Amino acid sequence: MSLVVEIRHRLGTFSVEAAFSSDRGVTALFGRSGSGKTSLINIIAGLLRPGSGRIVFNGDVLVDSDNRIFVPPHRRRFGYVFQEARLFPHLSVRRNLTYGRWFKGKAGDGPSFDRIVDLLGVETLLGRVPANLSGGEKQRIAIGRALLSNPRLLLMDEPLAALDEERKAEILPYLERLRDETKIPIVYVSHSVSEVARLANKVIVLEHGRISASGDAATILSLPSSAVSRREVGTVIDGIVEATDAEHQITLIRAGNAEIRVPHLDAGIGKTVRLQIAARDVMLATSKPEGLSALNILPATIIEIGGAAQGMVDIRLDCGGVTIVSRVTTLSRDMLKLHVGKPVHAIIKSVALDL
Amino acid sequence: MDWLVLSDAEWTAIRLSLRVSLVAMLASLPFAIAVAMILARGRFWGKSILNGIVHLPLVMPPVVTGFLLLILFGKRGPIGAFLAEYTGVVFSFRWTGAALACAVMAFPLMVRSIRLSIEAVDRRLEQAAATLGAGPVWVFLTVTLPLVLPGIIAGMILAFAKAMGEFGATITFVSNIPGETQTLSSAIYTFTQVPGGDAGAFRLTLISIVISMAALMVSEVLAHMAAKRVDAA
């Protein structure tokens, strides 16, 4: 699958000019509010007609301003999950979910109703009407409704932004399952570092309607940019759940040779999980500390020391094959005489890794 | 209580009024929905002129509307002659003419009510339907129309009530022929023109009040049911 977008669009004094392509997995359109993310995703969906440009999906030309081609949204077969759920108030939850089935025609079977209901855990909601659902439940139904229309591509415009932290935590696992268990590529608009860190394979950073950077999630999130503030810089690590301690609700995750303990993670053994470790949550010690509450003390080697900014430096470490970044003050750097190649211990509080 | 017993002629007037009003309401409904949709959503030159024409019967004296209908839809009128020749539908001095007059008089009320509720529809829901594969016609039938239903019901009841009370345009266009064009209002008027007709006028007035009240209550119930279905999500 491939989506190629190359468009220019003017909205008053603001303009969006973007060219990118995406393939498998989750592509995040990442940027602050007002960076043009929503305009861009609406253009991909066909809800907004770009001033000029081309959009091609799997060789199927959807927009080509030179040849006056514009495929309307209902013929694109792109699912769209909006920031607000936009459920149909006059239909029951079940009929909301099956709405798209009326129109998908004979184009493939698509996922079965039972499978989606199971994936999203909405079995008990089917007989209700949207007015009686919580925000998180509505958004799950909206995701299911989009999936059941058997889309070729799923567009999501900040699907969690309207929800509180608890609801976000409730839905994120479903989005991960969606990414891992369906083959549908996803374009995911967000301004949240933690969502992008958890979900995205590829990240496209938008700034004032232009693409300012793009690359894999780990690279984009390890550097400060318009979308990633200095405070949020960190590393993204893919690990595998190795063991769980039910008594203390601690999960052991292995990434390379490093073992990382995180609290309260609802995932089965053998499952892949993504951790985002903010640089400011990583401490350094030149000798192995004792009597410390932090559960993660990882032997590491310094591979790079970044330039100083505002009295702080970012230090890249190799922890058993995994790169993590630690932010320390220049004072600490000089006191500990840190230099490239020096063996150190990286200390991460488990509590800081609460997903 | 003998004075409360209705004569055959009075029954005829009541039945005729109900038939005229129902036909006027149902026949104008599709046109009202179409015009309301155009006025609510359309962006074209001459929209305010269309809006003006639709609302004219509301502000013109009913006699003027009746007279215009007589000129246009009368036996020799351009539209009346055309319809009589090709479809066999004759309006002048028939109950169909009374229904036409009532429909025209009630049209602005119906359009207004439907238009307001179309304008209240959240268009983002229509966008969502489009992304799920629904083309414009299906979006209209499965999302817009159900959401507009309370407005349509209100408009229909309003139009029905207006048609029941319509007098000036009807009597000008199709006169006051017992059994053919003499509606409730015309019959009451006739009673007031003859000596000793007060009792008859009073009987029909009571009936008129009962019918109007019933229409209002039915509309309340229907609107309540419809509103429950489309309660904001």
Interface residues (C-beta under 8 A of the other chain):
Chain A: A45 G46 L47 P72 P73 H74 R75 R76 R77 F78 G79 Y80 F82 E84 A85 R86 L87 F88 P89 H90 Y99 G100 W102 F103 K104 G105 V129 P130 A131 K138 R145 A146 S149 L155
Chain B: D122 R124 L125 Q127 A128 A129 A130 T131 L132 G133 A134 G135 P136 W138 V139 T142 V143 P146 L147 R229 V230 D231 A232 A233
